[in-house]
């Protein structure tokens, strides 16, 4: 099942509760988010601590966590050969009441992408051109802590936006030099890149 807005974005609210509306329009960005439940068959859902919710957009207030198995994969239909910005959010927010920050790895298919250390609110981005029409995005357990995901955002880009001869490109940082402390993203950036 594909959940696209009119501009081709895929925006998944991971752990959205079944009694909540899906899709919905997120009020700050005006982007449409859908439940992740059609893209993964494993995991359990929870909500971050209520006292922390006001600090985060709606898609970052719930999590899907994976207490069972070493590797759990989202299967997302994409267009083979298209350049995508893939953004994963992992907001711990003491969702499990343990006050223990998990660490785990993220893989794209069989390939390691990044280690997630949730001591800070995590936003990881990569520019990636899938070699098939299915994108497998997999949180992988590496120790005793439980992997989880808050949101997945996938944005198609023109293939000449970021050119590489060596595979995917991880984001190091992206700055917007201004007096403003606002984060710029869609609609100011039509590809929904986030500028700090």
CORFEN-V834728 format. One record per pair of residues at least 12 apart in sequence whose ideal C-beta (glycine too) atoms are under 10 Angstrom apart, sorted by the first residue. I is the first residue (numbers start at 1). J is the second residue. D is the distance in Angstrom with one decimal. If there is no record, write none. Layout:
I/J/D  I/J/D
This chain:
1/34/9.0  1/37/9.9  1/38/4.6  1/39/7.7  1/76/9.8  1/77/7.7  2/34/9.8  2/38/9.4  2/39/9.9  2/76/8.6  2/77/5.2  2/78/8.9  3/22/8.6  3/23/6.3  3/32/7.9  3/33/8.5  3/34/4.1  3/35/8.6  3/36/9.5  3/38/7.5  3/39/8.5  3/76/9.3  3/77/9.6  4/32/8.7  4/34/9.5  4/77/9.7  4/154/9.6  4/156/9.3  5/23/8.5  5/25/9.3  5/30/9.7  5/31/6.6  5/32/4.7  5/33/9.4  5/34/9.6  5/186/9.9  6/32/8.9  7/31/9.0  7/32/9.8  7/155/8.6  7/156/8.4  7/186/8.3  7/187/9.9  7/190/7.7  7/191/9.2  7/192/8.7  8/78/9.9  8/79/8.7  8/82/9.1  8/84/9.7  8/154/9.1  8/155/7.8  8/156/4.7  8/157/9.9  9/31/6.4  9/32/7.8  9/33/9.6  9/85/9.7  9/153/7.2  9/154/7.1  9/155/5.5  9/156/7.7  9/186/7.9  9/191/9.2  9/192/6.5  10/32/9.9  10/33/9.7  10/34/8.3  10/39/9.0  10/76/6.4  10/77/8.7  10/78/7.7  10/84/8.8  10/86/9.4  10/135/9.1  10/152/7.4  10/153/7.3  10/154/4.1  10/155/7.9  10/156/8.8  11/23/8.3  11/26/7.8  11/29/8.8  11/31/5.5  11/32/6.3  11/33/4.5  11/34/6.8  11/59/7.0  11/87/9.5  11/151/7.4  11/152/7.7  11/153/5.3  11/154/7.8  11/155/8.9  11/192/8.9  12/33/6.8  12/34/6.1  12/35/7.3  12/36/4.3  12/37/9.3  12/38/9.1  12/39/6.5  12/40/9.2  12/59/7.9  12/64/9.3  12/74/7.8  12/76/8.0  12/88/9.8  12/89/10.0  12/137/9.7  12/149/8.5  12/150/9.7  12/151/6.4  12/152/4.3  12/153/7.5  12/154/8.2  13/26/8.4  13/33/4.5  13/34/6.8  13/35/6.1  13/36/6.7  13/37/9.8  13/57/9.6  13/58/7.1  13/59/4.3  13/60/8.6  13/61/8.6  13/62/6.4  13/64/9.4  13/89/9.9  13/150/8.2  13/151/6.0  13/152/8.8  14/33/9.8  14/35/8.4  14/36/4.5  14/37/9.2  14/39/9.1  14/40/8.4  14/43/8.4  14/45/8.1  14/59/7.9  14/60/9.3  14/62/6.8  14/63/6.3  14/64/4.3  14/65/9.2  14/74/8.5  14/88/9.0  14/89/8.3  14/90/9.2  14/139/9.9  14/148/7.9  14/149/4.5  14/150/5.7  14/151/5.8  14/152/6.3  15/35/8.5  15/36/7.2  15/37/9.1  15/43/8.0  15/44/8.3  15/45/3.9  15/46/6.3  15/47/7.4  15/48/9.5  15/59/9.5  15/61/8.7  15/62/3.6  15/63/4.6  15/64/4.2  15/65/7.6  15/95/8.4  15/148/8.0  15/149/7.9  15/150/7.3  15/151/9.1  16/33/7.7  16/34/7.8  16/35/4.1  16/36/7.0  16/37/7.4  16/45/7.5  16/47/9.9  16/58/8.9  16/59/8.1  16/61/9.3  16/62/5.6  16/64/8.8  16/151/9.7  17/35/8.5  17/37/9.9  17/45/6.4  17/46/9.4  17/47/7.7  17/62/6.8  18/35/7.7  18/37/7.4  18/45/8.6  20/35/7.8  20/58/9.2  20/62/8.5  21/33/9.9  21/34/9.8  21/35/9.3  22/34/5.1  22/35/4.1  22/36/9.3  22/37/8.0  22/38/9.2  23/35/8.0  24/58/7.5  24/59/9.2  25/58/9.7  26/57/6.0  26/58/5.5  26/59/6.1  26/60/9.8  26/151/9.8  27/57/8.3  27/58/7.4  28/57/5.7  28/58/8.4  28/183/10.0  28/185/9.4  29/57/7.2  29/58/9.8  29/59/9.1  29/153/9.9  29/185/6.6  29/186/6.0  29/187/8.3  29/192/8.0  30/186/8.0  30/187/7.4  31/57/9.7  31/59/8.8  31/153/8.3  31/185/8.9  31/186/6.2  31/187/9.2  31/192/7.4  33/57/9.2  33/58/7.3  33/59/5.0  33/151/7.6  33/152/9.8  33/153/8.8  34/59/9.8  35/62/9.4  35/64/9.6  36/59/9.9  36/62/9.4  36/64/6.0  36/74/6.9  36/76/9.3  36/149/7.7  36/150/10.0  36/151/8.5  36/152/6.8  37/64/8.6  38/75/9.5  38/76/9.7  39/64/9.9  39/73/9.4  39/74/4.8  39/75/6.0  39/76/5.5  39/77/8.8  39/135/9.6  39/137/8.7  39/152/8.1  40/64/7.0  40/66/9.1  40/72/6.7  40/73/7.1  40/74/4.8  40/75/7.2  40/76/9.2  40/137/9.1  40/138/9.7  40/139/9.9  40/149/9.0  40/152/9.9  41/72/8.9  41/73/9.6  41/74/9.9  41/75/8.9  42/64/8.7  42/66/6.4  42/67/9.7  42/68/6.9  42/69/6.7  42/71/9.7  42/72/4.6  42/73/8.4  42/74/9.7  43/63/9.0  43/64/4.4  43/65/6.1  43/66/4.8  43/67/8.2  43/68/8.3  43/69/9.2  43/72/5.9  43/74/9.6  43/139/8.8  43/146/9.7  43/147/8.9  43/148/8.1  43/149/8.4  44/63/9.1  44/64/7.2  44/65/5.8  44/66/7.8  44/67/6.6  44/68/8.7  44/146/9.4  44/148/9.3  45/62/6.3  45/63/7.0  45/64/5.5  45/65/7.7  45/95/9.4  45/148/9.7  46/62/7.0  46/63/5.5  46/64/8.2  46/65/6.3  46/93/9.3  46/95/4.4  46/96/6.7  46/97/9.4  46/148/8.2  47/61/6.1  47/62/5.2  47/63/7.6  47/93/8.1  47/95/6.4  48/60/7.7  48/61/5.5  48/62/7.4  48/63/6.9  48/91/6.1  48/92/7.4  48/93/2.6  48/94/6.9  48/95/5.0  48/96/9.8  48/150/8.0  49/61/9.7  49/92/9.4  49/93/5.4  49/94/4.7  49/95/7.2  49/96/9.9  49/97/8.1  49/99/9.7  50/93/9.5  51/93/9.2  51/94/9.2  52/91/8.2  52/92/9.3  52/93/4.7  52/94/7.3  52/95/9.4  52/121/9.8  53/93/7.8  55/91/8.9  55/93/8.6  55/121/8.6  56/89/8.9  56/91/5.8  56/93/7.3  56/121/7.8  56/150/8.2  56/151/9.7  57/89/9.0  57/91/9.5  57/150/9.7  57/151/8.4  58/151/9.4  59/89/7.3  59/91/9.4  59/150/7.0  59/151/4.2  59/152/9.1  59/153/8.3  60/89/5.5  60/90/9.1  60/91/4.6  60/93/8.1  60/121/7.9  60/123/9.5  60/150/4.8  60/151/5.8  61/91/7.8  61/93/7.6  61/95/9.4  61/150/7.9  61/151/9.5  62/91/9.3  62/93/9.4  62/95/8.2  62/148/10.0  62/149/10.0  62/150/7.0  62/151/8.8  63/89/9.6  63/90/7.9  63/91/7.3  63/92/8.0  63/93/7.7  63/95/5.0  63/96/8.8  63/146/9.8  63/147/10.0  63/148/4.5  63/149/6.7  63/150/5.3  63/151/9.2  64/139/8.9  64/147/9.4  64/148/6.4  64/149/5.6  64/150/8.3  64/151/9.9  64/152/9.7  65/92/10.0  65/95/7.1  65/96/7.2  65/102/8.5  65/139/8.8  65/146/5.2  65/147/7.0  65/148/3.8  65/149/8.1  65/150/10.0  66/104/8.6  66/138/9.6  66/139/5.9  66/140/9.1  66/141/7.2  66/146/6.3  66/147/4.9  66/148/6.8  66/149/8.5  67/96/9.3  67/141/9.1  67/146/5.2  67/147/9.0  67/148/9.4  68/141/9.5  68/146/9.3  69/140/9.4  69/141/7.5  69/147/9.6  70/104/9.9  70/138/9.8  70/139/9.9  70/140/6.3  70/141/4.9  70/142/8.6  70/147/9.2  71/105/9.2  71/107/7.4  71/136/9.7  71/138/5.4  71/139/7.8  71/140/4.8  71/141/7.4  71/147/8.9  72/137/9.8  72/138/6.6  72/139/6.0  72/140/8.1  72/141/8.7  72/147/7.3  72/149/9.3  73/107/8.1  73/108/9.8  73/109/8.4  73/134/9.8  73/135/9.6  73/136/4.6  73/137/6.7  73/138/4.1  73/139/8.3  73/140/9.1  74/88/9.8  74/134/9.9  74/135/7.7  74/136/7.0  74/137/4.4  74/138/7.3  74/139/8.6  74/149/7.9  74/152/6.7  75/134/5.6  75/135/7.6  75/136/6.0  75/137/8.4  75/138/9.7  76/130/9.3  76/133/9.8  76/134/7.1  76/135/4.6  76/136/7.9  76/137/6.6  76/152/7.5  76/154/6.7  77/130/9.9  77/132/9.9  77/133/6.0  77/134/6.2  77/135/7.7  78/128/9.4  78/129/9.7  78/130/5.1  78/132/8.4  78/133/6.3  78/134/7.3  78/135/4.8  78/154/6.9  78/156/8.1  79/129/9.9  79/130/7.7  79/133/6.8  79/135/9.9  79/156/7.1  80/129/8.5  80/130/5.7  80/131/6.6  80/132/5.5  80/133/5.0  80/134/8.9  80/135/9.7  81/129/6.3  81/130/7.4  81/131/7.9  81/132/9.5  81/133/9.5  81/159/7.7  82/128/9.7  82/129/6.7  82/130/7.2  82/133/9.9  82/156/5.4  82/157/7.7  82/158/9.1  82/159/6.9  83/127/6.3  83/128/7.7  83/129/5.2  83/130/9.4  83/155/9.6  83/156/7.3  83/157/4.5  83/158/7.0  83/159/4.8  83/160/8.3  83/161/6.1  83/162/6.5  83/163/8.8  83/164/9.3  83/168/9.7  83/169/9.5  83/191/10.0  84/126/8.6  84/127/7.2  84/128/5.6  84/129/7.2  84/130/7.0  84/135/7.7  84/154/5.5  84/155/6.5  84/156/5.8  84/157/6.6  84/168/9.6  85/125/6.2  85/126/7.7  85/127/5.8  85/128/8.3  85/153/7.8  85/154/7.3  85/155/4.3  85/156/8.1  85/157/5.9  85/161/8.7  85/162/8.6  85/169/9.7  85/171/8.5  85/191/6.4  85/192/7.3  85/193/6.5  85/194/9.6  86/106/9.6  86/108/7.4  86/113/8.5  86/124/8.5  86/125/6.8  86/126/5.2  86/127/7.8  86/128/5.6  86/130/9.4  86/135/7.6  86/137/7.2  86/152/7.6  86/153/7.6  86/154/5.4  86/155/8.0  86/168/8.7  86/171/9.9  87/123/6.5  87/124/7.1  87/125/4.8  87/126/8.3  87/151/7.9  87/152/7.4  87/153/4.2  87/154/7.6  87/155/7.5  87/171/8.6  87/185/9.9  87/192/8.1  87/193/9.0  87/194/7.6  88/106/6.3  88/113/8.7  88/114/8.5  88/116/7.9  88/122/7.6  88/123/7.6  88/124/5.0  88/125/7.9  88/126/8.7  88/137/7.3  88/139/8.7  88/149/6.2  88/150/8.2  88/151/7.4  88/152/5.7  88/153/7.9  88/154/9.7  89/121/7.8  89/122/6.7  89/123/5.6  89/124/8.2  89/149/7.5  89/150/4.4  89/151/4.1  89/152/7.7  89/153/7.6  90/102/8.3  90/104/8.6  90/106/8.7  90/116/5.4  90/117/9.4  90/118/5.6  90/120/9.8  90/121/7.9  90/122/4.0  90/123/8.2  90/124/7.8  90/139/8.4  90/147/8.5  90/148/6.3  90/149/6.0  90/150/5.6  90/151/8.6  91/118/8.0  91/120/9.8  91/121/5.2  91/122/7.2  91/123/9.1  91/148/9.0  91/149/9.6  91/150/4.5  91/151/8.2  92/116/9.8  92/118/4.3  92/119/8.2  92/120/9.1  92/121/7.8  92/122/8.2  92/148/7.5  92/150/8.7  93/118/9.3  93/121/8.5  93/148/10.0  93/150/8.3  95/146/9.8  95/148/7.1  95/150/9.0  96/145/9.8  96/146/7.3  96/148/8.6  98/145/9.1  98/146/9.2  100/118/9.5  100/144/9.3  100/145/6.8  100/146/9.5  101/116/9.9  101/117/7.2  101/118/4.6  101/119/4.6  101/120/8.8  101/122/10.0  101/145/7.7  102/116/7.7  102/117/8.5  102/118/5.3  102/119/9.6  102/139/9.6  102/141/9.1  102/142/9.7  102/143/8.6  102/144/9.1  102/145/3.6  102/146/5.7  102/147/6.6  102/148/6.6  103/115/6.7  103/116/6.6  103/117/5.2  103/118/7.0  103/119/8.6  103/141/9.6  103/142/6.6  103/143/6.3  103/144/9.5  103/145/5.7  103/147/8.9  104/116/5.4  104/117/9.0  104/118/8.5  104/139/5.6  104/140/6.2  104/141/5.8  104/142/5.6  104/143/7.8  104/145/6.6  104/146/7.8  104/147/3.8  104/148/8.0  104/149/9.7  105/138/8.5  105/139/7.5  105/140/4.4  105/141/8.2  105/142/5.3  105/143/10.0  105/147/8.0  106/122/9.7  106/124/6.8  106/126/9.0  106/137/7.2  106/138/7.0  106/139/6.0  106/140/7.2  106/147/8.4  106/149/8.6  107/136/7.8  107/137/7.7  107/138/4.4  107/139/8.1  107/140/5.6  108/126/7.4  108/128/6.2  108/130/8.3  108/135/7.0  108/136/6.9  108/137/6.2  108/138/7.6  108/168/7.4  109/128/9.8  109/130/8.5  109/131/8.4  109/132/8.5  109/134/8.8  109/135/7.8  109/136/4.7  109/137/8.5  109/138/7.6  110/136/8.3  110/138/8.9  111/128/9.4  111/136/9.7  111/138/9.7  111/167/8.5  111/168/8.2  112/138/10.0  112/140/8.4  113/126/6.0  113/128/8.5  113/137/8.5  113/138/9.0  113/140/9.8  113/168/7.8  113/170/7.5  114/126/7.6  114/170/6.8  114/171/9.9  115/140/9.7  115/142/7.5  116/139/7.7  116/140/9.7  116/142/9.5  116/145/10.0  116/147/7.6  116/148/9.0  116/149/9.0  118/145/8.5  118/147/9.7  118/148/8.1  118/150/9.9  121/150/8.9  122/149/9.7  122/150/8.4  123/150/9.6  123/151/9.3  123/153/9.5  123/171/8.8  123/194/7.2  123/196/9.9  124/170/7.9  124/171/7.5  125/153/8.9  125/155/9.6  125/169/9.2  125/170/7.4  125/171/3.9  125/172/9.6  125/174/8.3  125/193/8.1  125/194/7.8  126/167/9.9  126/168/5.3  126/169/6.7  126/170/5.2  126/171/6.8  127/155/9.7  127/157/7.2  127/161/7.8  127/162/4.7  127/163/9.8  127/164/7.6  127/167/9.8  127/168/6.2  127/169/4.3  127/170/8.1  127/171/7.7  127/193/9.9  128/154/9.3  128/162/10.0  128/164/9.9  128/167/8.2  128/168/4.3  128/169/8.0  128/170/9.5  129/157/9.5  129/159/7.5  129/162/9.6  129/164/8.6  129/167/8.4  129/168/7.5  129/169/10.0  130/154/9.9  130/168/9.9  135/152/9.7  135/154/7.3  137/149/8.3  137/152/6.5  137/154/8.7  153/185/9.7  153/186/9.7  153/192/6.9  153/194/9.5  154/192/9.8  155/186/8.4  155/189/9.6  155/190/9.4  155/191/5.5  155/192/5.0  155/193/7.8  156/191/8.2  157/190/9.9  157/191/5.5  157/192/9.8  157/193/8.9  158/191/8.6  161/191/7.2  161/193/9.5  171/193/8.8  171/194/9.1  173/196/7.4  174/189/9.6  174/193/6.3  174/194/6.7  174/195/5.5  174/196/6.7  175/195/6.7  175/196/5.8  176/188/8.9  176/189/9.1  176/193/9.8  176/194/9.3  176/195/3.6  176/196/6.7  177/195/9.3  178/195/8.8  181/196/9.1  182/195/9.2  182/196/9.4  183/195/6.7  183/196/5.9  184/196/8.3
